[in-house]
Amino acid sequence: MSIALRMRSAKPLLRTLRHHLGFRRTISTTDGGSATKFLETFNEEFEIGNRIITLETGKIARFANGAVVFSMEDTKVLSTVTSAKGDTAKADFLPLTVDYQEKQFAQGMIPSTYMRREGAPKERELLCARIIDRPIRPLFPPGFYHEVQVMASVLSSNGKQDPDVLAANATSAALMLSDIPWGGPIGMVRIGRICGQFVVNPTMDELSLSDLNLIYACTKDKTLMIDVQAREISEKDLQAGLRLAHPEAVKYIEPQIRLAAKAGKSKKEYRLSMLSDKTLEKVTNLAEAPIKAVFTDPTYGKFERGEALDNITQDVKKVLEEEGDEESIKVLSKTVDTVRKKVVRKRIIAEGSRVDGRQLDEVRPLYCEAGYVPMLHGSAIFSRGETQVLCTVTLGAPTDAQHLDSLVGPPLKRFMLHYSFPPFCINEVGKRGGLNRREVGHGTLAEKALLAVLPPEDRFPYTVRINSEVMASDGSTSMATVCGGSMALMDAGIPVREHVAGVSVGLVTELDPSTGEIMDYRILTDILGLEDHLGDIDFKIAGTRKGVTAIQLDMKPAGIPLDIICECLEPAHKARQQIIDQMEREINAPRTKGGSTSPRLVTLKYSNDAIRRLIGPMGAAKRKMELETGARISVDDGTLTIVAKNQSVMDKILEKVDFIVGREIEVGGIYKGVVSNIKEYGAFVEFNGGQQGLLHISELSHEPVSRVSDVVSIGQQLSLMCIGQDVHGNIKLSLKATLLGPGGSKTNRIAEGSTASAKETAEIWAPVWNASNITQEQNSASEMSIEKNEVCETKPSASQTPVIVIRSAAECDKEEKSISSNHNRTSNGSLVDNGVQLHHKSKSPSKSKPRKSQDAVDSPSDSGPLPYKNAKKPKLSMQKESKSDTRRAEGDEKEGKNKTPLTAKDLKLGTEVTAKVYQIRAHGLVLDLGGGVRGMYRYEEDGKKDFKIGDEMRVVCSSFSSKGIPVLSAVDDNQL
C-alpha cells in the first residue's frame, strides 16, 4: 500500500475537517531520491460570453486567509484576502484596504524606470482597486470594524481582456474561501455594444469599436455597483444593457459557491461593534427634538447646520457626564449620527421634505460664468447651491499626451481631467499629498463624461488638460466638474459638439423590520452632501441632451433592486436638461475670436535632411530652442509640429526654425542672414537655413554707396527683405527696404498691409478654434519638382516672380572667371547670349557698364498689393540641393476683350503681345510684357534702334533661349 493511501486510511478525521479548518495537505515520498511535494488544488471551470473561465485555489498563496487565481484565456489574476489578528476592533469604521497591482512581468517586459522596478500605484491601478472595493464593501456586516486587506495582482496578460473585472470576481471568491464574515458572493461582468448589439465580456479591440463600456456588479437579486462610459447612449438602451448584464453577472456566483464548498473555511466569530438599545434610546430622547428643529429650518446653510448639530451633541454629552454614563459617551458621536439619520429619512419618506426645503425633484440654484480667468486658454465657474468649482483648460502639443504604462488599453492619453479637493473647500486644515483615490476617481468620472463630445484626433491634434479646483463642497462636486469642464472647453474654443452636464441622484428607503425588504422609497434629485451621507445611494449620471456619457453608482446597503435603479434615470434626465439650458445661456458654442494669449499650433512639412539640421546632434538644437522660447517641438515622419502658449512665443520659435531650416521664400518677406562674401558689386548673404542671396550695392542704403565694405562686413547679421531674383538665378535682397527712407518711411516694396514674414502672418498659425482648418502650404519646406521650361502662374493682382534656383557666391566667382577667359577671345570684348549682349566686369579697359546695369530685370518696385487672403504671394523655391543654371520664363500681358494680364503659362510660340521697353541694351532691348513677365528683343539689321524706355511695340514670341527666356521679334517693321 502506498504512503498516500496509508495516510488517507489512518487520518479520516483530518480528511473530514480539512475544508473547515483551512488545512492544505502536502504529501512527501522518499524513494531514495529527493522528496516530491503534492499540492492539493481545487478548480471550478465555467463559460460566460463564449469564454472559458477557471477558478483555482490551493496551489499558490496558501498562507493567505483566502486566495484564488481567476483565469480567462491567457489572462490570470491572483487575489488574496487577509484580516487583522485579534477580536477587538481598533476603529469605529471598516478599515478595508484594496490594492491592485499590474507588474510588467505579466506581459514579459522590464519596467522602463531608472530602478527598473514598479513604483507607486498608477492611476489605473487606483481605479481598478476602486472597482473592486465599491461592490464588496456594503456586504460586510454592520459593526464589523476589523482591518481587512485585499491584494489583487495580475500574473499574466495577453492584452485582450481587461483584468479589472477578473480581479473583482477573484476577490469575491477569495472572501468566500476565507473565515472573514461577508455577505457575498458577487458577480461582475462587462458589457459592450457594437452596431446596436450587446457583447458580453468584450475584448479590448471590441471595446474600441463599442459605444458602451458597462461594468455591472450584483448579488443574486440586487444591484451593488454600476460604472459606465458611453457615447451618448439613450436611457432606454442603457436600461436594456443593465437588464442583460444582471443575469450574466449572476453566472459568476454559483461557481464561487461550489468552490467554497470544496475548499472554504468556516466563518470566524468576530466581535461586532454595535450600539446598545439602551444607549440609543437614551440619546434619542435627548437629541431627537432639537435635531428635528434644525432640519425643519431651511434657512440653515451647511456650516450653520453643522454647528447647530455640534451644539446638540455637546448638550447631550453634558447630560451623560452628569449621569456618569461612560459607555454612552464613548459612542456618543455615532449615536447622534444614527438619530440624525433616522430624523432626516423619516421626514423625507413621510412628508417629502428635504433638508434645505426643496422638492424631491428640484435642482439647486445655478450660477455659470465662462472666461473667468481671461489669461488662460479656457476657464469657467460653475456653482450649484453652495457647491462651486473652478475649471481651467490648458492646451499643449501632441507630445504632451500622457504616456500610459498599462497592460491593456492605449499607450497615450491626450485628454486629461485632474480633480482637486483642497481642505479649504470644507473649511478644514489638512495636508496636500500625492495621488488620492477619491480625487482620481472623481476626476476620471468627469473625464469619461466629457470625452464623448471631444473632436477626433485627426481634426483636433491638441493635448487637452482640464484642472478642476473645488472652491466649495456641499455635495456632487464631480458632477459640477463635468458642467464646469464643458463650459471651459467651449471657452477655450475647442470644437466640442455640445454641452455635457451631470447630476447626482439619491435614494431613501424604508425597510420592513422583519424581512428587510424595501417597503417604500423616495428618489432625490441633486443631493446635498448631507443627503449623500444619510441616504442609501449616490447615483452620478452625466450626459448630453441626446444621451448618457458616464455613470457611477455607489451604495451603502447590501444591494438595491435593479427596477428602482432604472427608475432613477428619468429624474436625472430632466435635471440634466435644466442644467444644460442654464449653461447654454452663458456660452452655447465654442469661442471663435482669439487674443494674444491664445495658444498657437503649426504643422510644417520638411525634408528629412532639414529636420536633422533642426534637431541637431542628440536633439541638442531642439532642446535649446525649446528652453530659450518655451515652445514645444515634436517631430514625426517629416512633420514638424510646434505648439506655443501665445503668438509671441510662436514668433520666437519660428524665427529660430526659419534661421536653421529655412522657409519658403516670399517676395516681401523679412529674413535674418549673415554676410558670407563681399564683392565690388554687392554682398552674398547666407540666410533661410543656409541659402544664398545677393545684396546689391544699390540696395544697401538710401544714400549712394561707393564701397560695399563701408556698410557691411563678413559675419555681420542683417535683417533683409527679399525683393525678387535676377536672370542669373540669384535671390535679390534689400537692406534699404527695411530702413527708414529720407521721408521717414520704409521703401514701399510691398503694398501696405501685405506681409510675408512669420511674425507678420500670425493668421497662418491660427488659434485653437481654427486648428481643423489650418493648412500649412504657405510654410511648407517640402521639395518641389521643377521641370525644364516650367512656368508659374499668378493671380492678376499679384506681381510675379518665376521659380528659380539659388546660386552661391562660389558659382558667381566661377562664372566670372569663365566670362573673363571668353572675353579675351572676343574681338569686341563682349559676350553675346541669344542676341543680347551681357557685359561683365573685367580688368581690361573696355566700355562695359557697371554690374548694376548687367543684372537681370528686377521685380517692379511699384508692384500691386498682395492681400493675404485674396492672392498668392510670389514664392521662390527652397530647394537648397538643386543649384543648376535653369532659368524660368518671364512673360507679358496678353491682350483680350477684358485685357486679362498675361501669365508665363499663356506665352507660347507665335503669341502676339504689345510690349513696353523696360531696359535698353547694346544689342537689344528688355521688354516688359505685363504681369511681371520679361522678354528679350534683338535689334534687327535695318530696324529701328532709337527706342526710349516706356515705348510700346507689337511683338511676337519667336523662340525661347536655353535659359527659358522668351525671345521676341517685331510684328510689323513699318511701325518700328
Stockholm file with secondary structure:
# STOCKHOLM 1.0

chainA/1-976         MSIALRMRSAKPLLRTLRHHLGFRRTISTTDGGSATKFLETFNEEFEIGNRIITLETGKIARFANGAVVFSMEDTKVLSTVTSAKGDTAKADFLPLTVDYQEKQFAQGMIPSTYMRREGAPKERELLCARIIDRPIRPLFPPGFYHEVQVMASVLSSNGKQDPDVLAANATSAALMLSDIPWGGPIGMVRIGRICGQFVVNPTMDELSLSDLNLIYACTKDKTLMIDVQAREISEKDLQAGLRLAHPEAVKYIEPQIRLAAKAGKSKKEYRLSMLSDKTLEKVTNLAEAPIKAVFTDPTYGKFERGEALDNITQDVKKVLEEEGDEESIKVLSKTVDTVRKKVVRKRIIAEGSRVDGRQLDEVRPLYCEAGYVPMLHGSAIFSRGETQVLCTVTLGAPTDAQHLDSLVGPPLKRFMLHYSFPPFCINEVGKRGGLNRREVGHGTLAEKALLAVLPPEDRFPYTVRINSEVMASDGSTSMATVCGGSMALMDAGIPVREHVAGVSVGLVTELDPSTGEIMDYRILTDILGLEDHLGDIDFKIAGTRKGVTAIQLDMKPAGIPLDIICECLEPAHKARQQIIDQMEREINAPRTKGGSTSPRLVTLKYSNDAIRRLIGPMGAAKRKMELETGARISVDDGTLTIVAKNQSVMDKILEKVDFIVGREIEVGGIYKGVVSNIKEYGAFVEFNGGQQGLLHISELSHEPVSRVSDVVSIGQQLSLMCIGQDVHGNIKLSLKATLLGPGGSKTNRIAEGSTASAKETAEIWAPVWNASNITQEQNSASEMSIEKNEVCETKPSASQTPVIVIRSAAECDKEEKSISSNHNRTSNGSLVDNGVQLHHKSKSPSKSKPRKSQDAVDSPSDSGPLPYKNAKKPKLSMQKESKSDTRRAEGDEKEGKNKTPLTAKDLKLGTEVTAKVYQIRAHGLVLDLGGGVRGMYRYEEDGKKDFKIGDEMRVVCSSFSSKGIPVLSAVDDNQL
#=GR chainA/1-976 SS CCHHHHHHHHCHHHHHHHHHHTCCCEEEECSSSCCEEEECCEEEEEEETTEEEEEEESSSCTTSSEEEEEEETTEEEEEEEEECSSSCCSSSSCCEEEEEECCGGGGTCCCCSTTSSCCSCCHHHHHHHHHHHHHHGGGSCTTCCCCEEEEEEEEECCSSSCHHHHHHHHHHHHHHHSSSCCCCCCEEEEEEEETTEEEESCCHHHHHHCSEEEEEEECSSSEEEEEEEEEEECHHHHHHHHHHHHHHHHTTHHHHHHHHHHHCCCCCCCCCCCCCHHHHHHHHHHHHHHHHHHHTCTTCCHHHHHHHHHHHHHHHHHHHHHHTCHHHHHTHHHHHHHHHHHHHHHHHHHHCCCTTSCCTTCCCCEEEEECSSTTSSEEEEEEETTEEEEEEEEEECGGGSEECCCSSSCSEECEEEEEECCGGGGTCCCCCCSCCHHHHHHHHHHHHHHHTTSCCTTTCCCEEEEEEEEEECSSCHHHHHHHHHHHHHHHTTCCCSSCCEEEEEEEEEEECTTTCCEEEEEEEESCCHHHHHHSSEEEEEEECSSCEEEEEEEESSSCBCHHHHHHTHHHHHHHHHHHHHHHHHHCCSCCCCCCTTSCEEEEEECCHHHHHHHHCGGGHHHHHHHHHHCCEEEEETTEEEEEESSHHHHHHHHHHHHHHTCCCEETTCEEEEEEEEEETTEEEEEETTTEEEEEEGGGSCSSCCSCGGGTCCTTCEEEEEEEEECTTSCEEEESGGGSBCTTSSBCCSSCTTCCCSTTTCGGGSCCGGGGGGCCCGGGCCCCCCCCTTCCCCCCTTSCCCCCCCCCCHHHHHHHHHHHHHHHHHCTTSCEEETTEEECCCCSSCCCCCCHHHHSCCCCCTTCCCCCTTTSCCCEECCCSSCCCCCCCCCCBCCCCSSCCCCCTTTCCTTCEEEEEEEEECSSEEEEEEETTEEEEEECCTTSCCCCCTTCEEEEEEEEECTTSCEEEEESCGGGC
#=GC SS_cons         CCHHHHHHHHCHHHHHHHHHHTCCCEEEECSSSCCEEEECCEEEEEEETTEEEEEEESSSCTTSSEEEEEEETTEEEEEEEEECSSSCCSSSSCCEEEEEECCGGGGTCCCCSTTSSCCSCCHHHHHHHHHHHHHHGGGSCTTCCCCEEEEEEEEECCSSSCHHHHHHHHHHHHHHHSSSCCCCCCEEEEEEEETTEEEESCCHHHHHHCSEEEEEEECSSSEEEEEEEEEEECHHHHHHHHHHHHHHHHTTHHHHHHHHHHHCCCCCCCCCCCCCHHHHHHHHHHHHHHHHHHHTCTTCCHHHHHHHHHHHHHHHHHHHHHHTCHHHHHTHHHHHHHHHHHHHHHHHHHHCCCTTSCCTTCCCCEEEEECSSTTSSEEEEEEETTEEEEEEEEEECGGGSEECCCSSSCSEECEEEEEECCGGGGTCCCCCCSCCHHHHHHHHHHHHHHHTTSCCTTTCCCEEEEEEEEEECSSCHHHHHHHHHHHHHHHTTCCCSSCCEEEEEEEEEEECTTTCCEEEEEEEESCCHHHHHHSSEEEEEEECSSCEEEEEEEESSSCBCHHHHHHTHHHHHHHHHHHHHHHHHHCCSCCCCCCTTSCEEEEEECCHHHHHHHHCGGGHHHHHHHHHHCCEEEEETTEEEEEESSHHHHHHHHHHHHHHTCCCEETTCEEEEEEEEEETTEEEEEETTTEEEEEEGGGSCSSCCSCGGGTCCTTCEEEEEEEEECTTSCEEEESGGGSBCTTSSBCCSSCTTCCCSTTTCGGGSCCGGGGGGCCCGGGCCCCCCCCTTCCCCCCTTSCCCCCCCCCCHHHHHHHHHHHHHHHHHCTTSCEEETTEEECCCCSSCCCCCCHHHHSCCCCCTTCCCCCTTTSCCCEECCCSSCCCCCCCCCCBCCCCSSCCCCCTTTCCTTCEEEEEEEEECSSEEEEEEETTEEEEEECCTTSCCCCCTTCEEEEEEEEECTTSCEEEEESCGGGC
//
